[in-house]
Structure formats: structure tokens, C-alpha cells
């Protein structure tokens, strides 16, 4: 749909511009540049409109992943489910994990949801303490109200327990 909107918009603009060139008979080079500029502006406007239509702010939900873990957990993958439906399944490279450990944030999911109560479940897979395979899950029941909702999956080290901790927080 995105490509179709852009194509139709550009085609309409080019046709209108071609008619104007035929009527005016002026400087062709300047008019071609003007057509290019108008096409780019229209393309930008259509992209903004598409974003607003696909992800209206009243129904939008975004889920991010951040990591404040050091030596107790090495992340391999995350599987994210909302209301029992898998919405994201991501396998991380070493460079991506390094970026997360240095303070980066990864957007796992962005989509639309109805208002009401929803359940988020995140399953983390990786290497835990002493290099053992580690698989843990965390969940959150959250209320989707009018307006955008942001959730953060957070991985931290618990030095007192010598275990990684997994939590979800709402912004």
C-alpha cells in the first residue's frame, strides 16, 4: 500500500506538472527541478499520513528492551507475546548485545491495541551464571488506555542473588 500511495501521488504530480509545462512553454530545466521538489514534498506528506493511519497515537503500544547486566547474563534471544500471540522473536548478535550493555535500547515491537487489559509475556534465552543455558520469562498485565503506551523489558544483574533479573516497566 505504501508503494502504491507513493506511486499514485508521484504520477498525479508529474501529470499536472507536464500539463503546466505544455501550457507555459517556459524554462524546462527550472520546471523539472520544481517538479522534483514538489514530488519529494508530496512523498514526505504521504509518508507522514501513512504513519498516522497505521499507528494512531491513541492505540499505539511500543515495547523496548534495555540491559543493565554485566557478567551474570549473556543475551541470545527474546520472544515477545501479547495476549497469547507472538509479536516479536529476535535473535541478537554479539555486537547488538554489546550495544545494549553500553546503554542502547532496542524497539522490539510497535503496534496498535484496543483499550482494555492485556498480558505481555517475554521469554529471554541466553547464558546465565557459570556459562549455563538460561531461559527465563517475565510477564505483565497492563491496562491500555487512550494515548500511546510504552513498555520496557529490563535485564539487570542482582549481585545479592548472583542471578540476572528480568522485569517489565511502564513509562
Protein Blocks (a to p, Z undefined) as FASTA:
>chain_A
ZZmmmmmmmmmmmmmmmmmmmmnopafklmmmmmmmmmmmmmmmmmmmmmmmmmcfklgc
cdddddddfklpccfbdcddeehiafbdcdddfklmmmmmnopacdfbdcdddedddddd
dddddddehhiacdddddddddddeddddddddddddfklopacdddddZZ
